[in-house]
Amino acid sequence: MYKREYDAIIVGSGPNGLSAAIAMQQQGLSVLLLEGKDTIGGGLRSRELTLPGFIHDVCSAIHPLAAGSPFFKQLPLKQFGLTYLQPALQAAHPFDNGAAAILDTSLNNTIQSLGNDGEAYRQLIAPLLKDWPLLAPDILGPLRFPDHPLLMAKFGLKGLLPATQLLKRFKGKEAKALFAGMAGHSMLPLSSLTTSAVALVLLMNGHLGGWPVPKGGSMAIANALGDYFRSLGGEIVTGVYVRSLKELPPARAVLLDVTPRQLLTIAGERFSSLYKWQLQRYRYGMGVFKIDWALDGPVPFTDDACRRAGTVHLGNSMEEIANSEYMATNGQHAERPFVLLAQQSLFDDTRAPVGKHTIWGYCHVPNGSSVDMTDAIEKQIERFAPGFRDLILGKHVMNSVQMENYNPNYVGGDINGGVLDITQLYTRPALRWSPYNTSAKGIYVCSSATPPGGGVHGMCGFHAAKKALKDIFSIRI
């Protein structure tokens, strides 16, 4: 089935596993990538979940971090079939009064939607936009002395703040709600440190590179990465679920695109007692409840901006969003959950039959929840788009337990690979000089359980490969 021996073996073909495999194969090594399912991709898969001809993204859908990834930008993915489609508006945030705040690539257009807080928004974002190309490699990497310490300190003074604190610079509901929705992607209470950083990174990527949709589905990113890896001479074997290192052929380095729970199962016997103890203490965050819909037409949002946006945040006010995230963290289910909605078929006509549409949405719930949030989510959509339910042709739901069954890395439905709070942001998965090294020589972690954490950017895999190349092969990249 395999060759006798490899330089490196990567277990798991999510965006981080694929990135690690590519980074090592680019150095002329012999690299084997193993995937437990029949297709590669991890969180980058697309399927007909509802009705024939309706293509839904099983996990991730909108990709600001993929478009802005320092590693992906170096790869010729367009030559391997990847096309990004930009929505007319990156995101919209509707209110009960029928208006909406927006995130547009144009800073000025965004400012105009924020009422009297437009200038405060400009003062917050404009300087960071200028610095982002220099900041991105440090922010999307492990803790280290930054290449641009003064710029990093300037970002940190804002980014380390809880979103609830940074929001005090705004007076009106528009800017507060827009920023709160961005911070909600952190899957933390908005009163937590670092939630502002998540919001700022998403806003900057929206202005600089957009929040694009991959044509044909998120699987297009995985397919392009996989095809590029093969073109370099890499080998991919699917349908092999690795439960122990003993199942692998000999290799000088093994990189595991898994979170601590699976890492202990696969390689725990090779680890020191201290490292195992640290992994056992690793914390997972809130889960998600996700729905995909097949629709007879576009979502009939009251506000025109929402009908042109790739992403719509449904939470009305900062207070409502903060309450929803607080409840999910504390084992409760909000009556009005913060809903993150994607409308891929508005901009990608390959996703649905002519005249029909797909949408994708989820809310945050307690880790491991099996509570059915379908009615609560659909009520939130209907609240801002009366008549929505009349368009539903089919739907597919996944609770947190089903999310983990689909992908074991989503422990309890946590799609971020673990809590991203201040105590675990740079110490994930354990407190070590390098978070990618385990206590066993030649074994590395390359998943979202390492810095910089969740999202489709491949940087966890790239940095893990960079460390393995230096340690094992004396190659610096």
Secondary structure by P-SEA (a helix, b strand, c coil): ccccccccccccccaaaaaaaaaaaaaccbbbbbbcccccccccccccccccccccccccccccccccccccccccccccbbbbbbccccbbbbccccccccccccaaaaaaaaccaaaaaaaacaaaaaacccaaaaaaccccccccaaaaaaaaacccccccccccccccaaaaaaaaaaaccccccccccaaaaaaaaaaaaaacccccccccccaaaaaaaaaaaaaabbbbbcccccccccccccccbbbbcccaaaaaaaccccccaaaaaaaaaccccbbbbbbbbbccccccccccccccccbbbccccaaaaaaaaaaaaacccccccbbbbbccccccccccccccccccccccccccccccaaaaaaaaaaaccccccccccccccccaaaaaaaccccccccccccccccccccccccccccccccccccbbbbcccccccccccaaaaaaaaaaaaaacccccc
